[in-house]
Amino acid sequence: METRRIFNRIAILRRDYNLSRVELAKAIGVNFQTIGYLERQDYNPSLDLAFKISEYFELPLEVIFSTSPFSPLGEELLKAQTKRGDQNE
């Protein structure tokens, strides 16, 4: 059985939180290289690791991880604003 690729926003979140790979790795108890492997999608996180990352950033798993590529955040924000505008009319 082929393993599904897991896409993530870890690098974006690290930049937003001004964290290095080393700092994030220490906070969640993994080697800093693991963070790099995840960011490059060299391998998928275990469920336990995905939960640790989710809990650290205080975000739902589906905001950080997906089985399909994320569109750029700017596009998602524009869609959300447009949708809200349509609902207010």
N, CA, C and O atoms as a DFTB+ gen file, in Angstrom:
356 C
 N C O
     1  1       0.845      -1.181       0.000
     2  2       0.000       0.000       0.000
     3  2       0.893       1.248       0.000
     4  3       1.861       1.336       0.755
     5  1       0.551       2.190      -0.847
     6  2       1.317       3.427      -0.959
     7  2       0.950       4.381       0.177
     8  3      -0.224       4.541       0.513
     9  1       1.963       5.007       0.760
    10  2       1.749       5.974       1.831
    11  2       1.318       7.307       1.237
    12  3       1.914       7.800       0.279
    13  1       0.273       7.877       1.820
    14  2      -0.190       9.192       1.360
    15  2       0.757      10.269       1.855
    16  3       1.269      10.202       2.972
    17  1       0.976      11.240       1.025
    18  2       1.826      12.370       1.385
    19  2       1.041      13.313       2.289
    20  3      -0.125      13.608       2.028
    21  1       1.686      13.780       3.346
    22  2       1.063      14.726       4.271
    23  2       1.736      16.086       4.080
    24  3       2.945      16.226       4.266
    25  1       0.951      17.065       3.715
    26  2       1.435      18.435       3.546
    27  2       1.287      19.161       4.883
    28  3       0.417      18.817       5.684
    29  1       2.132      20.162       5.125
    30  2       2.045      20.866       6.405
    31  2       2.460      22.323       6.270
    32  3       3.037      22.750       5.270
    33  1       2.138      23.064       7.323
    34  2       2.469      24.495       7.401
    35  2       3.462      24.780       8.525
    36  3       3.482      25.882       9.074
    37  1       4.271      23.808       8.859
    38  2       5.181      23.972       9.991
    39  2       6.151      25.130       9.769
    40  3       6.347      25.943      10.672
    41  1       6.755      25.220       8.599
    42  2       7.724      26.297       8.334
    43  2       7.068      27.671       8.448
    44  3       7.657      28.601       8.999
    45  1       5.865      27.795       7.936
    46  2       5.139      29.073       8.012
    47  2       4.853      29.431       9.464
    48  3       5.040      30.576       9.879
    49  1       4.400      28.446      10.234
    50  2       4.099      28.695      11.643
    51  2       5.365      29.049      12.421
    52  3       5.342      29.938      13.272
    53  1       6.451      28.370      12.136
    54  2       7.714      28.700      12.812
    55  2       8.114      30.147      12.547
    56  3       8.533      30.863      13.456
    57  1       7.980      30.566      11.293
    58  2       8.317      31.965      10.957
    59  2       7.386      32.933      11.690
    60  3       7.833      33.948      12.225
    61  1       6.089      32.611      11.711
    62  2       5.128      33.484      12.396
    63  2       5.428      33.595      13.891
    64  3       5.242      34.655      14.489
    65  1       5.894      32.497      14.489
    66  2       6.198      32.468      15.920
    67  2       7.658      32.825      16.204
    68  3       8.098      32.817      17.353
    69  1       8.411      33.140      15.126
    70  2       9.831      33.486      15.250
    71  2      10.621      32.393      15.973
    72  3      11.386      32.670      16.897
    73  1      10.424      31.158      15.539
    74  2      11.083      29.998      16.137
    75  2      12.086      29.387      15.171
    76  3      11.843      29.331      13.965
    77  1      13.196      28.936      15.696
    78  2      14.129      28.153      14.887
    79  2      13.675      26.691      14.927
    80  3      12.832      26.311      15.739
    81  1      14.240      25.895      14.048
    82  2      13.940      24.457      14.081
    83  2      14.366      23.860      15.416
    84  3      13.675      23.006      15.971
    85  1      15.497      24.311      15.926
    86  2      16.006      23.804      17.204
    87  2      15.030      24.130      18.334
    88  3      14.729      23.268      19.160
    89  1      14.536      25.360      18.374
    90  2      13.603      25.763      19.437
    91  2      12.317      24.949      19.386
    92  3      11.842      24.475      20.418
    93  1      11.752      24.784      18.199
    94  2      10.529      23.991      18.084
    95  2      10.795      22.542      18.466
    96  3      10.000      21.927      19.177
    97  1      11.904      22.000      17.999
    98  2      12.247      20.609      18.310
    99  2      12.361      20.387      19.818
   100  3      11.832      19.408      20.345
   101  1      13.048      21.290      20.506
   102  2      13.187      21.171      21.968
   103  2      11.830      21.245      22.650
   104  3      11.564      20.503      23.595
   105  1      10.980      22.130      22.176
   106  2       9.666      22.323      22.796
   107  2       8.780      21.087      22.686
   108  3       7.967      20.823      23.572
   109  1       8.935      20.328      21.597
   110  2       8.067      19.157      21.416
   111  2       8.804      17.834      21.617
   112  3       8.211      16.766      21.469
   113  1      10.098      17.900      21.954
   114  2      10.846      16.706      22.314
   115  2      11.320      15.835      21.166
   116  3      11.294      14.608      21.258
   117  1      11.760      16.476      20.071
   118  2      12.310      15.719      18.943
   119  2      13.645      16.333      18.527
   120  3      14.014      17.408      19.000
   121  1      14.360      15.651      17.649
   122  2      15.600      16.168      17.094
   123  2      15.271      17.284      16.104
   124  3      14.267      17.214      15.396
   125  1      16.112      18.304      16.056
   126  2      15.837      19.425      15.149
   127  2      15.779      18.978      13.693
   128  3      15.082      19.592      12.886
   129  1      16.503      17.914      13.347
   130  2      16.470      17.421      11.971
   131  2      15.086      16.892      11.605
   132  3      14.682      16.949      10.444
   133  1      14.369      16.383      12.588
   134  2      13.005      15.897      12.354
   135  2      12.125      17.019      11.832
   136  3      11.308      16.807      10.935
   137  1      12.289      18.208      12.389
   138  2      11.496      19.356      11.938
   139  2      11.803      19.650      10.476
   140  3      10.892      19.904       9.688
   141  1      13.064      19.617      10.113
   142  2      13.453      19.834       8.713
   143  2      12.866      18.778       7.791
   144  3      12.369      19.101       6.712
   145  1      12.921      17.516       8.210
   146  2      12.349      16.432       7.398
   147  2      10.852      16.642       7.185
   148  3      10.335      16.427       6.089
   149  1      10.170      17.059       8.235
   150  2       8.726      17.299       8.120
   151  2       8.443      18.481       7.195
   152  3       7.564      18.407       6.337
   153  1       9.188      19.567       7.371
   154  2       8.965      20.757       6.548
   155  2       9.200      20.478       5.061
   156  3       8.504      21.017       4.201
   157  1      10.171      19.642       4.780
   158  2      10.458      19.293       3.380
   159  2       9.590      18.139       2.889
   160  3       9.686      17.724       1.734
   161  1       8.748      17.632       3.771
   162  2       7.879      16.486       3.487
   163  2       8.682      15.260       3.073
   164  3       8.258      14.480       2.220
   165  1       9.862      15.102       3.699
   166  2      10.671      13.910       3.468
   167  2      10.024      12.692       4.109
   168  3      10.187      11.569       3.633
   169  1       9.287      12.920       5.196
   170  2       8.467      11.852       5.750
   171  2       7.289      12.444       6.504
   172  3       7.277      13.625       6.851
   173  1       6.302      11.599       6.749
   174  2       5.073      12.017       7.420
   175  2       5.231      11.902       8.933
   176  3       5.937      11.015       9.413
   177  1       4.586      12.782       9.684
   178  2       4.673      12.688      11.136
   179  2       3.834      11.525      11.653
   180  3       2.839      11.135      11.042
   181  1       4.256      10.981      12.788
   182  2       3.400      10.016      13.482
   183  2       2.197      10.788      14.013
   184  3       2.222      12.017      14.079
   185  1       1.165      10.080      14.383
   186  2      -0.017      10.747      14.938
   187  2       0.357      11.475      16.228
   188  3      -0.100      12.591      16.474
   189  1       1.188      10.837      17.046
   190  2       1.623      11.450      18.295
   191  2       2.373      12.758      18.034
   192  3       2.125      13.761      18.702
   193  1       3.284      12.744      17.067
   194  2       4.047      13.950      16.743
   195  2       3.144      15.041      16.172
   196  3       3.306      16.218      16.496
   197  1       2.205      14.656      15.332
   198  2       1.265      15.636      14.776
   199  2       0.476      16.312      15.902
   200  3       0.265      17.525      15.874
   201  1       0.040      15.524      16.894
   202  2      -0.687      16.104      18.026
   203  2       0.210      17.030      18.846
   204  3      -0.242      18.085      19.292
   205  1       1.466      16.654      19.051
   206  2       2.386      17.520      19.801
   207  2       2.548      18.871      19.107
   208  3       2.531      19.917      19.756
   209  1       2.704      18.840      17.793
   210  2       2.860      20.083      17.028
   211  2       1.580      20.907      17.103
   212  3       1.627      22.122      17.292
   213  1       0.453      20.251      16.957
   214  2      -0.844      20.920      17.034
   215  2      -1.046      21.568      18.405
   216  3      -1.492      22.712      18.497
   217  1      -0.720      20.845      19.449
   218  2      -0.872      21.370      20.808
   219  2       0.090      22.531      21.058
   220  3      -0.278      23.510      21.707
   221  1       1.306      22.430      20.553
   222  2       2.278      23.503      20.749
   223  2       1.768      24.811      20.145
   224  3       1.811      25.859      20.790
   225  1       1.291      24.742      18.917
   226  2       0.809      25.950      18.241
   227  2      -0.631      26.297      18.615
   228  3      -1.145      27.336      18.201
   229  1      -1.281      25.439      19.390
   230  2      -2.675      25.631      19.809
   231  2      -3.593      25.820      18.607
   232  3      -4.443      26.710      18.575
   233  1      -3.388      24.940      17.609
   234  2      -4.187      24.958      16.386
   235  2      -4.696      23.552      16.099
   236  3      -4.034      22.574      16.446
   237  1      -5.866      23.437      15.469
   238  2      -6.366      22.110      15.092
   239  2      -5.426      21.438      14.088
   240  3      -4.765      22.107      13.294
   241  1      -5.381      20.121      14.136
   242  2      -4.534      19.361      13.207
   243  2      -4.759      19.764      11.760
   244  3      -3.802      19.914      11.000
   245  1      -6.030      19.943      11.371
   246  2      -6.340      20.207       9.964
   247  2      -5.877      21.586       9.494
   248  3      -5.834      21.844       8.292
   249  1      -5.534      22.465      10.418
   250  2      -4.968      23.760      10.037
   251  2      -3.481      23.598       9.695
   252  3      -2.946      24.331       8.863
   253  1      -2.828      22.640      10.338
   254  2      -1.394      22.429      10.147
   255  2      -1.092      21.359       9.101
   256  3      -0.136      21.486       8.336
   257  1      -1.910      20.302       9.067
   258  2      -1.640      19.154       8.203
   259  2      -2.799      18.891       7.254
   260  3      -3.959      19.139       7.583
   261  1      -2.462      18.379       6.056
   262  2      -3.485      18.052       5.062
   263  2      -2.948      16.977       4.121
   264  3      -1.738      16.852       3.933
   265  1      -3.859      16.205       3.535
   266  2      -3.455      15.216       2.532
   267  2      -3.464      15.810       1.130
   268  3      -3.117      15.128       0.166
   269  1      -3.856      17.068       1.011
   270  2      -3.775      17.757      -0.281
   271  2      -2.999      19.058      -0.068
   272  3      -2.998      19.605       1.034
   273  1      -2.346      19.550      -1.109
   274  2      -1.537      20.768      -0.950
   275  2      -2.377      21.953      -0.475
   276  3      -3.532      22.117      -0.869
   277  1      -1.779      22.757       0.365
   278  2      -2.432      23.979       0.823
   279  2      -2.305      25.035      -0.262
   280  3      -1.275      25.127      -0.929
   281  1      -3.348      25.826      -0.436
   282  2      -3.206      26.990      -1.304
   283  2      -2.508      28.066      -0.476
   284  3      -2.533      27.997       0.752
   285  1      -1.893      29.044      -1.106
   286  2      -1.241      30.107      -0.341
   287  2      -2.223      30.765       0.627
   288  3      -3.402      30.920       0.311
   289  1      -1.739      31.149       1.794
   290  2      -2.603      31.736       2.822
   291  2      -3.335      32.969       2.325
   292  3      -4.486      33.189       2.703
   293  1      -2.706      33.773       1.493
   294  2      -3.363      34.963       0.956
   295  2      -4.622      34.610       0.191
   296  3      -5.637      35.297       0.309
   297  1      -4.563      33.538      -0.598
   298  2      -5.740      33.097      -1.351
   299  2      -6.841      32.641      -0.406
   300  3      -8.015      32.939      -0.627
   301  1      -6.465      31.916       0.650
   302  2      -7.461      31.434       1.604
   303  2      -8.120      32.593       2.344
   304  3      -9.330      32.576       2.571
   305  1      -7.333      33.597       2.722
   306  2      -7.902      34.759       3.411
   307  2      -8.862      35.517       2.502
   308  3      -9.919      35.965       2.946
   309  1      -8.500      35.660       1.242
   310  2      -9.362      36.339       0.281
   311  2     -10.675      35.579       0.112
   312  3     -11.744      36.189       0.069
   313  1     -10.601      34.257       0.016
   314  2     -11.813      33.438      -0.104
   315  2     -12.703      33.608       1.121
   316  3     -13.922      33.730       0.999
   317  1     -12.084      33.617       2.312
   318  2     -12.851      33.766       3.549
   319  2     -13.523      35.131       3.610
   320  3     -14.681      35.230       4.014
   321  1     -12.810      36.188       3.211
   322  2     -13.385      37.531       3.218
   323  2     -14.525      37.633       2.216
   324  3     -15.559      38.235       2.506
   325  1     -14.339      37.051       1.046
   326  2     -15.376      37.072       0.016
   327  2     -16.609      36.329       0.502
   328  3     -17.737      36.785       0.314
   329  1     -16.386      35.182       1.128
   330  2     -17.500      34.377       1.635
   331  2     -18.271      35.151       2.708
   332  3     -19.502      35.149       2.717
   333  1     -17.536      35.816       3.613
   334  2     -18.199      36.607       4.653
   335  2     -18.986      37.755       4.047
   336  3     -20.081      38.077       4.507
   337  1     -18.424      38.374       3.009
   338  2     -19.109      39.473       2.325
   339  2     -20.393      39.009       1.677
   340  3     -21.397      39.721       1.710
   341  1     -20.378      37.814       1.081
   342  2     -21.579      37.251       0.458
   343  2     -22.655      36.967       1.492
   344  3     -23.842      37.135       1.213
   345  1     -22.253      36.539       2.683
   346  2     -23.220      36.214       3.729
   347  2     -23.851      37.464       4.325
   348  3     -24.975      37.411       4.823
   349  1     -23.150      38.575       4.280
   350  2     -23.662      39.816       4.856
   351  2     -24.627      40.547       3.931
   352  3     -25.281      41.504       4.347
   353  1     -24.719      40.107       2.687
   354  2     -25.594      40.804       1.733
   355  2     -27.019      40.329       1.848
   356  3     -27.889      40.807       1.121
